[in-house]
Amino acid sequence: MRHGGLHDPTGLRRAVIALLAAAVVWAPGATLGLAVPWHHDLRTHHYPWRAWGAAEWASGHLPLWCAGAGCGHPLLADGQAGLLYPPTMLLFALLPDPLALGWTLLLHAAWAGVGTVLLARALGRSEAAALLAGAAFAFGGFLATHAHYLGMQAVIAWVPFTLWAVVRATDAAASGHARGRAWGFTALGLWMILVAGHVQVAVFGWMLAGIVTLWRLPWGMPRQAWRPLAGFAVAALLAAALSAPQLAATAELARLSFREGGVDAAFAGIGSLPPQELVHAVLPRFFGFDRPADVLRTYTHRGTGYWGVGESHWEMSFYLGIPVAILAAWGIRGQRFWTAVGVAGLVLMLGSFTPVWGLVRHLPGLDRFRFPVRFALWVSLAAALLAAAGLDGVLADLRDRPGVLARRARRLLLVIAAGVVLLAGLRLGLALGEEGVRDALTRRFEAEAALPAPPVALPPLVRAAPAAPGPEDPAAIPAKVDRIVASLAADTTPWSPLVLWPGGVAVLLAAGLLAASRRRIGPATLAYGATALLVADLYLFGGTYQPPVPRESITTPPAALAAIEGDPGTFRVTVLDRRGDADLDRERMSASLGLLWGLQDVVITSPLMLPRTEALLATCGLDAGLSEGEPRIRAFLDHLPIADLLGVRYLLTTHLLDDSRLEPLRTAPVRLYRNHGARPLATLVGCAYPADGPEAALAALATLDPTREAVVEAEAAALPADLWACAGDPAGTATLRSKRDDAWRIRTTTTRPALLVIAQSLYPGWHATLDGMPTPLLPADLAFGALPVPAGTHEVELDYRPAWLRPALGLAAAAFAGLLGLLLLPGGRRRRDPVLRTPITRP
């Protein structure tokens, strides 16, 4: 059956082409890698992590361990790096890094839309309605505002495809047809979600896939219900087996990280959506506007534009688009499931503002997360599908009941007019009571400024840093009040662009409905016109949300690189003031940017940081904590021997450091200092100082001479008595003969027994041999490893071979063979394919 040219066997192909074209138009510079987004977290770690990981793959190494981050860190285990995610790793391995970044962003946006088109078609939507749903999800506010989190964007992109596979497979299984290929696609999607690079959103995606499976069960036919359940269980187990290396690595790191045992209620509530900011769904600028590029300080989530009470504008914003909001409201009728998904997502987004999140977060897998606002994934997808149902309902009414459609359009115009009158009344009230509003805001902010800064939850080892500035600077209050009042005025003035645009979009949609009901335009013009209007609406909001920078801004080496001498694998380069001017991030090589130039840093901005390493960094002010300025400088200079211990030979900062131990090398655009006291990463010492646990070790390091002594947490029998007795300094050397991220080769020459200290995070999976014989690594200097070496010349080898690696790789290989088998299975008896041909149905 055909209706106004809406149905065509090539509809799916047209939708794919349209979405790809829209993605290219959205960011044309990224297509050629000439100008790509490079702001905030994307710049400081998501981009360099992937560039480093792809380089490791290209050189034939599995990127298990990254020596250049966090004093050595199991970067593959981090939930955001995506080092086992095939699409991104292939792009970065085969293309220049900026071009790979651009294609990663564009292709995942398009894939999110394609998956939504497939899902909408499988649910019975027409080609035109499915295209509208695909555009709504691919270019909607949730994906646009989170694109600088590469792993999160990749996870989001795979969720609709996975749900499409679930719908196809469960429907076939319930009807008694074998659909092994559909379950193979389900396993493929679930696998990609797990390894794409964001654990939290992956859990949310898996939850939704399970819920959709339960919804599609044939509850009226108990004998058939077991088939879809069994099929989903097999697909989930297959995906978990395919992801075994990622899951094993991440589980191990999580047990040893800050988030071991879960997080408390206060931490879990960070990133809850304030109820009043639900308005972001239709008015994304009502509480101001901050893009990642607008935040001028690194590691800061708020600029001067956003004045809401959420964590940041991009976390709180989930703009759906005016056409989607209107059509979704019309599509709710008969769509109880997706309505329930959307409502559940909205409630969960509120987080700690309702008791629901407090209960849900105790479910397995959710006890380590914050930012419940990211349940916007559910809301955005549900809204897109409801809008598709609404559009099909409009088309059905246009065919069968044009008078009803005309009445709906007139009602919409009345609602718009009522909204304008309401806004005019609010604007008048604001004008009359502006002084009262200003006074109320000023009193509120002054009261907040008088409060102490909220305590930061820290593990027992990590000392609280010097007090950071309070939550509100009193001197900035008048300017903040001015911005809020001006924003409210713009939000409520009927002729303001912030009001005219959404109102104009709604009027255009209503006019189209009226024209179609009077047969002045056809169904196809109405349907595709609504999609074009939606894309224009979403582009106005999200098209520049991740503004591109020229390729040269990414590839030009930092000026300080020319003054850094020696083999970068034998020392570390770090930055003191990490919360500085974001425009200087490249010059400071902040966070993980040094990986792009082969340098090693001491910090990693990961939710799964190692407490022992972070305790060392916090002691000397080199962590990514809240303190800045004078408190951080004082901590660094007072504990410079700890920086020596960490092997920090070069220090980048915007501050003048007047200390004879630091040699200034450059003054602009950032200052570069050489620390002559930095210890080599492999050092021989002649004295072992005993410590009973990490707290005692941290306290002992305050008086340690790192060139002569090491604090060791080991039994007395583990070391020769001469080392415990400090019989004398070893007259010898430790020569680092070769070093890869996951393998060290060291030659020691000494006249008496000594202790070889390795300035790298001690972590399960590191193995040592002395002259080919296995020898244990002992915990030394709180976070590092050490082993005793006898007098003479000896060869020491260190290798990272985690115990889970071989079993996990074997399981993944077997699962991959199983996945190929499912995908190559014949599709069964040929039937009318609902993806290609589905008649328009009233929702």
N, C-alpha and C positions, 0 to 999 in steps of 0.2 A: 504494500500500500504506500502511495506517495501523496504527500501533502505540500503543495506549493513549492516543489523542488527541494524540500528539506531532506529527503532521503535519497541516498546515493551510495552504491557499494564502495565508492572511493572516499566516503565521508571521513573515515578514520585517517586515511592518508592526508587528506586536506587539512584535518585538524593538526596533525603532526607538523606539516609544513608551516601552517599559520603560527603555531606556537614557537617554532624555531625562528621564524622571521621576526616575530614580536620580540623574542629574546635578543636578537641581533640589533634591532632598532632601539631596544631599551638601552643598550650600552655598546654602540658601534666600535668605539676605540678598543674595547676588550677583545673583540673578535680578532684583531690583528696584534694584540698585545702592545699597542702603542700607548694606551692609557688605561689603567686598571685601578680599582679601589685598593687602598693601602693605608688603612687607618686603624687605630686602636688595637684590639687583640689580633686582628688580621695581620697587622704589621709586625707586632712584637713577638708573636709566637706561632700562630697558625700557618703563616706563609713560610717562615724559616724552618719549622719542623718538617713540613712536607718537602721542601727543597732538599734538606739534609737526608731525609728518609729515601727519597727517590734516587739521590746520588749513591747511597749505600746499595740499593737494589741494583743500580746500573753497574756498580763495581763488583757485583757478585756476592755481596754480604747481606745477610739477614739483619735488618736494623733493630736489633734487640736492645742494645745499650748505646747511649749517647754520652760520650765523655765531655762534650762541650756544654752541657747544661747541668746545673745543680750539683757541681762537684762529681759528676758522673750520675746518670739517672737511667732507669729502665724505660726509655721513652716509648717503646712499643706498648708497654703496659699502661701508659697514660690513656685515659678514656677519650682524649680529644685529638690525638695526633693522627689517627687514621692510617697508620703505616702498613696495615694489612688490607687496606681498601683498594681493590684492583683499579677502578676507574681513575682515581686521582693519582695513584702512584704511577700508572702508565702514562698519564698526561705529563706529569712532571719529569718522568724519565726520558720521554721522547721529545719533548718540546722545551724551548727556552723557558725559564721559570716564569717571567711575566706573562708570556703567552699561555702557558699552562694554567696560571691563575685565572686569566680571563676566560678561557674555555671551561674551566671547572665551574665557575660561577654561572656562565650562560647555559651550559649543557644541563646542569642540575636544575636550573629554573625551568627549562623546557621540559625536562623529564618529569618534574613535579606536575606540570600541566598535562603531559601525555598520560601519566598514570591516572590522573583525575578524569580525563576523558574516557579512558578504558573503564574505570569504575562506574562512572555515570551511565555509560552505555550498557554495562552489565546489569545495572539496576533498572533498565528500561527507559532511559531518557533518549530523546531524539539527538541526532547529530548536532543540531544547533544548540540545544540546551547543554549537551555535554561539552561543547566548545566553550560556552559561557562558564561552566563550572571549572574547566581546565584553566581558563584565563584568570578566574577569580582566585584560585589557589596558587597558581604559579607566580602571579604578580601582586598578590594581596599583601597587606601590611605585615603579617607575621613573617613571611619569607623575606620580604624586602628589608625589614629592619634587622633581621638576624643573619643576613648574608655574610657579614664579616666574621661570623663563626663558621668556618668552612665545614667542619664536621657536622654541626647542627643542620646546616643547609642540606648536606648530603643525606642525612637521616630523613629529614622531612620529605625530600624528593622521592624516597623509596616507599613511603607509607601508602600513598594511594595505589601504586602498582601492586603492592602486597595485598591490600584489601580487595582489589579486583581479582587477583588469583584466588583468594579465599572464597569470594562470592561464586566464581565459576566452579571451583572444585566442590564446595559444599552443595551447591545446587545439583551438580551431576551425581555426587555420591548419594544424596538423598533420593534421587530418582532411580538409583540402581545402575547408573552408567559408570564405567571405569574411566576416571580422568586422572591418570597418573601424571600426565604432563602438567595439568593445572596444579596438582600438589607440588610438582617440581618447581613451578614458578613461585608458589607460596614459599617453599624452602629457600629459593634464590633471594626473594625479597627479604625474608626474615634474616638471612645471612648478611646481606648488604646492610641492613639496618644495624646489626650488631657491630660490624667492623668499620662503619663509615666514619665514626669519630665523635660521637657524643652519647655517653652512656645514659644520661637522664632521659633525653628525648627518645632514645632507642627503647627504653623501658615503657615510656608512654605509648610508643608505636606498637610494641608487642601487646600491651594491654588492650589496645583498640582492636588489634587483629583477633585476639581471643574473644572479645565481646562480640565482634561481628560474626565469628564462627558460631557462638551460642545463639545469636539472633537467627541465623540461617538454618538452624536445626529443624527438622520436621517434627515438631513437638506432638503433632497429632498422630504420628506413626512411630511408636517407640521402637519397632524392630529395625527401622531404617536410621534411627538417630545415631546409632553407634558408628556408622560408616563415616560421616563427616568428622565426628570427634576423633576417631582413630586416624583418619587422614591428616587432620591438623596436628595431632600428637606426633605422627611420623615426620611431618614436615618440620615441626619445631625441633624435634630431636636431631634431625638431619642438619638443620641450620646451626644448632648449638655445636654439633660435632665439627661442622665446617669452620666454626668460629673458635674451636678449642684452643688454639694458640693465644688468641686475644683474650678469651675468658680466663684461661689459666693465669696468664701474665697479670691481668688487671686484678683478679681476685687476690693474688699474692701481694701485689703492691697495696691494695686497699687494706689488707690486714696489717701492714706495716706503716701505714700513713696516718695523717691527722684524723682521718674519718673512720678509723678502726672502731668498731662497736656502734656506729651510728652517730648522729649529731643530736644536740639538744633542741628543745622546742624553739628557743629564740633564734638559733642559727637556721633551723628548718623554715622559719617564717620569713627569712630574708627573701625579698622578691615576690611578696604577696601583692596582688592587685588591689589598691584601695577601691572600695565600692563606687565612689563617685567617679572614678576614672574608667568605669565601664563605657563612658561616653566616647572613649577612644575608638570604639567599633565604628562610629559614624562621624565623629568630629575629632580627628587625631591631633589637632593643634589647639584644642580648647585649653589645655593646661600648659601651653607653650610648646616649644619645639627644639629639640637637640638631636643632631645626628652625631655619630661617632667622630666625624671630621670637625665638628663644632666644639668638641671638648678639648681644651687647649693644654691640659696637663695629663701626662701619662699616668695610667692606673687610676684615673678619676672617671667616674661614670656620669657626672652631671656638669653641664656648662651653665651659662647664664640664661639660656632660653627656656628651659623646662622648669616650671615651678610647682609641679605636682609633688606629692609626697612619696611616690614610688622610687625605686632604686635608680632608674634611668628612663629616658623617653623610649629608647628602643626596646627595653624589656616590657614596658607597660603598654606599648602601642600594638594593636592588632587590627588595623583598619581593614574593614571588609569591602568598602566601596558602597556608594549610595544605591546603585542599581541592585547589588546583591542584597543589601539590607531590605529593600522594598520587595523584591521578588521572593526572598526567603520567607518574609512574613506571609506572603500569599501561598508559598509552597508547603507551609506547615501542615495544612489539612491533609490527612491521610498519610503523613510521614512521621508517625510516632517515634520510630526508632531513632532517626537522625535528629529529630527534635530533642529526644532524651539525651543523646550524645552531646549536642550543643549545650543544653542546660547543665548537664553534669560537668562539662568542661568549664563553663562559666563559674559554677560554684567552686570547683577546685582551684581555679585561677585566683580566687579571693584569698586562698591560703589561710593564714592565721586570723583573718577577719571573720572566719566562721569556724565552728568546731569540726567541720568535716575533714579538713586537711590534717588536723591533729589525730584523727582516727586512721585516715587512709595512709599516712606516712609510716605507720607501724606494719604495713604489709611488707612481706619479704621483697627486698630490692629497692624500697622507697625510703628506708630509714637513713640514708646518707645524703639525701638531696635537699637543696633549697630551691628557690625560684619556682614555686608552684604556678606562677603566671604562665609558664611555658605549656600548660595544658591548653593554651590558645591553639595548639595544633589541632585538638579535637574540635574546638569552636570553629576554626577557619574552614576545616574540611566539611564539617556538618553544614555550615552556612552555604558553602559553594554548592553542595548537593541539594540543599533545600531550594536555593535559587534556581537550579536547573529544573527541579520539580515545579517551581512556580512559573517558570517560562513555558514549560510544556502545558501547564494548566491554562496559561494565557492563550497559547496557540489553539488548545482544544476549545476554549470559549470563543475564540475568534471564528472557529469553524462552525460551532454548534450554537453558541449563544452570544452573538456580537453585542446585544443590548446589555448583557451582564458586564461585559468587558468595558463598555462605555461608562456604565455606572461606577465601576471600580476606578476608572481614570478620573472621573469627576470628583469622587471621594478623595483621591490622592491630592488633587488640586486644592480641595478644601483643607486637608491636613496641612499642606504646605502653607496656605494662607494663614491658618491658625498658628503655625509655628512662627511665621514672620511677626504676627501681632504679639505673640508671647515674648519674642526676643525684643521687640520694640518696648514692651512694658518693662522688661528687665533692664534695658539700656536707660530708660527714663528713671527707674528706681536707683540705678547705680549713679547717675548724674546727680540726683537729689541727695543721695546718702553717701557721696564719695568720701567726705571727711570721716564719717563714722566707720566706713570700711577701712580707710587708711589707719585710723586709730586702733581698730580691732586687730588688724594684721601686725601693726607695730608692737602692740602689747604682747601678742602671741610670740613673735620672734624674739623680743627682748626676754621673755620668760624662758624660751628655749636656750638663748645664749647664756643665761645665768646658770643653767644646769651643767653638771660635769659631763664630759664626753662619755658616751656609753661604754661599758667595759667590753673588751674584745676577748672572746673565749680562746684561750691558748692552752696547749698541752703543758703538763707540769714542767717539762724541760725548758720551755721557751720563756725567757724572762720578758716581762712587759717592757716595751720600749718607752723612752721618755714621752711624757704626755704630748699628744697631738693637739692641734687647735680644736676648740669646742665645736659643737654642731652648727653654731651660727656666729659669724663675726659681727659684733655690734656695729662696727663702722659701715658694714655693707647693708644694713637693714633698710635705710631710706631708699637706696637704689633698688633693692629687691621689691619693696612695696610699690615703687613707681612702675616697675616692670609688670607686676601682677595686675595692678589697676589698668594699665594700658592694654594688657592682654585681655582682660575681662571686657573692656570697652570694645575692642576689635571683635571679640566673640559674640557680642550682643547687638552690634550695630547692623541693621538690615542691609545697608549698602556696602558693608565691609566685604572685601574679597573672601574672607573666611566664611561668610554667610552666603554671599552671592553664588559662589561656585557650587556647594552642595545643593542649595535651593534650585539653581539653574539646571543641574543634572536631573533632579527629581522632576522639574517642570518639563524638560525635554523628554523624559521617559513617559510622563503622563500624556504629553502631546502625541508621541508615537502611538500610544495605546488608543487614543481617540481617533487618530488618522487611520489606524488599522481597522478599528470597529466600523468606520464609515467607508471601508474599502478603498481608501485613497492610497494606501501602501499595502503590499502583499505580506504574507506571513514571514517569508524569508527576509525581506527588508527589515521587518520589525525585529526578528530574532537576531540577525547578525548586526543590525544597528544597535541593539541593546548591548551586545558584546563589545562593539567598537566604543560605545559610550563608556562602558565599564573600564576598558583598557585605558582610555584617555583619563578617566577619573583616577585610576590607580597610578598611572604614570605621573600625574601631577603631584601625588603624594610621594611615591617611592622611586620614581625615575632618577632622582638625584640624591636619594637617601644615602647611597654609598658613592660619593663623588670620586671620579677617577683622578689619578695623578699621572704625570708623564712617566714613561718608561725609565727615563734617565734618573728620576728621583729614587727609583728602586735599585738600579744597577750601578750607579756611581759609588765607588768605594768611599768610606769615611776618610776625612782628611788625616785623622790620627793614624791610619793604617800604615802610612809611609814611615812613621817614627817608631813603630813596633818592630823590634829586631829579635832574631833567633827563631828557633823551631817552635811554632805555636803549640805543638803537642807537649811541650815540656814546662809550660807555665800557664797562668790564667790572667785574663784581662776582664776587668769588671767595672761597674759604674757605681758611684756613691749615691748620687741624688737621682733615684729612679723616677720620682714624681715631678720631674721638671717639665720644661716646655716640650710639648709633643712634637713640635717641628724639628727638634734636635734629636729625636729618637735614633735616627740613622747615624748621626755623628757620635752619639753616646754608645751606640750598639747596645741599646737597652734590651733587657730580658734575653731572648734567644737570637737576636739579630746577628750576633757574632758568628753564629753557625754559617751564615752566608759567606763568610770570609775565612772559614777554617779556624776560628778562635774558640777558646774555652772560657766559659763564664762560671760563676759560682752559684747562680740563681736559676730557678725554673719556676715559672708562674703556673703551677699546676694545682688542681684541687687535691691531688694525692702526693703532697710533699712529704719528705722523710723527716720526722721530728728531730732526730739527732743532728742531721745536717743543718736544718733550720735553726736549731739552738746555737750552733757555732756562728751562723751568719747573723743572727739577731744580736749576739753578744758584741760583735764588732760593727754593727750598723750596715751590713751588706745584704740584708734580707729585703724582701719586697713589702715591708710593713708600712704602717701609717705614718711613722715619724719622718720628718724632713727638716732641712735647714740645719740650724745650730745643734739640735739634739743628736742628729745623725752624725754630723762632723765630729762632735765630742766623743760619741761612742766609738767611732772609727779610730781616732787618734789615741784614745785611752787604751784601746785594745788592739793596737797595730800588730803585736806578736801573733794574735789569732789570724790576722790577714796573712802574716808571714807563713803560718802553718798551712793556710789554704792554698799557698803557692801563687798569691796575687802579686805579679810582678809589675803590671801596669794598671793604673787607676784613671778613669775618666770622670770628670766632674765639672760643673759650672762654678764651683766655689774655689776661692783662693785658699790653699792649704799651706800655712807657714810652719813647716816642720822640716828639720834638717835631715830626717830619715827619708824624705821624699824629694826626688829630683824633678823639677819642672822641665818638660820637654816641649809642650805647646801651650798656647794661651787661647787660641781661637780656631774654630767656632766653639769648641769646648776645651777645657784644660786637660792636659795629659801629664801624669806623673809616673816616674819609675820608682818602684819600691825596691831598694837595693837589699833589704833584709828578707825578701821572699825566699822561702825554702824550695828546693827542687821538689817535684812531685814524687820522686823516689829518693829517700834519704836514709843514711845510716846514723843511728844514735847509739850511744854506749850505756845509756841508763834507762831503766824501766821503772816508772813510778806507779805503785799499785793503787787501784781505785775500786771501791766496792759499789759498783753500779754507776749508771749514767750521771746521776746528780753529783756524786763525789768526783767523777771525772771532769765534769764541767767546772766545778769549783777549783780543782787542782790546776786546770789549764790557765788560771789567772796568774799563777806564779811560775809557769813553765818556761824554760829556755828551749825553744823548739829545735835549736841546732844541736843540743846535747841530750835532751830527755824526751820521753814519750810516756803518756799516761796509758796504762794497760789494764784492762779489765779481764784478768785471767788468773787461774790458779798458779801458785808459786811453781809447781812442777812443770808448767808449760814453757818456762824460759830457763836458760842457764843461770846459775846462782850469781855469776859475775854481773849479769845485767841488773838483777834486783839490788845488788850491792853497790852498783855504780863504780866498778873497779877502775874505770878510766875511759877516756874518749877513744873511739875506734880510729886508728890511723888508716883510713881507707876511703874508698869511693863507691858510689852506686851509679853505674852508667846505664842510661836508658838506651838500649841498642835499637829497639824498634817499638813502635806503639801504634796500635789501631784502637778503635773505640772499645772493642771487646777482647783485646789481647795485648799484653805487655811482655817484652823480653828485656831482662835486666841482668847486667853482670856486676857482681859485687867483688871487691877486693879489699880485704881488711886484715890487720895484724892481730886482732883478737876477736872473740865472739861479739856480735853486734845485733842490733834489731833493725831490720829493714822496714821502714814505715812508708806506706803507699797512701798518698793524699788523694784518695778517691773514696766515695761513699761505699762502705762495706755493706754488701747486699747478698742475699742468698743466691747461689749459682756461680759465684766467683770461686775458682779453684787455683791453687798454687802448687807448683812443683819446685823442688830444690835439687838441681843436678838430675832431673828426671824422676825424682821420687816425690810422691804426694806429701804435702805438708800443710797443716791447718793454718788458716788466717785468723789471727787473734784481733779482737776489738781494741783499737788504739786511738788515742786523742779524740775520744767520744764518738766520732763518726767514721773513722778510717780503719784500715786493716794493716796488720804488721805480721812479720814472721821472723824468727831468729835465724841468723846465718853464722856458721862457724868461721874461724880464721881461714885465710887463704882466698883463692879466686873461685867463684861459684856462679852457676847460671840459674837464674830464677825466671820462671814462666808463670804468667797469670792469664787465665782464660775464663770468659763468661759462658758457662754451659748450664743453664737452669735445668733442674731435674725434670720439669714438666715438658721440656722442649720436644724430645723424641716421641714420647707417647702422644702429645698433642698433634704434632705434625703427622704422625701415622694415622691418627683418628681422622684428621682433616682430609688426608689423601684418600682414605677409604670412603669418607662421606662424599668427597667430590666425585668419585667414581659412581656412587649411588645417585648423586644428583644428575649426572650425565645420563645415567640409565633412565631416570624418570623423564627427563626432558626429551629423550629420543624415543620414548614409547609412542606407538601410534595413538592418535587422538580418539580412537573408538569410532562407532558408527557416526557417519556424517549427518548432521542435523542442521536445521536453520540456526545460524549463528547469531545470538542476540547482540553480539558486539557490533555487527555490521548492519543488521536490519532489525530495528525495533519500532513498531508503530507508535505514534504520539498517543499517550494516554493521559487522561486527566488525573492529577495526583490524588 
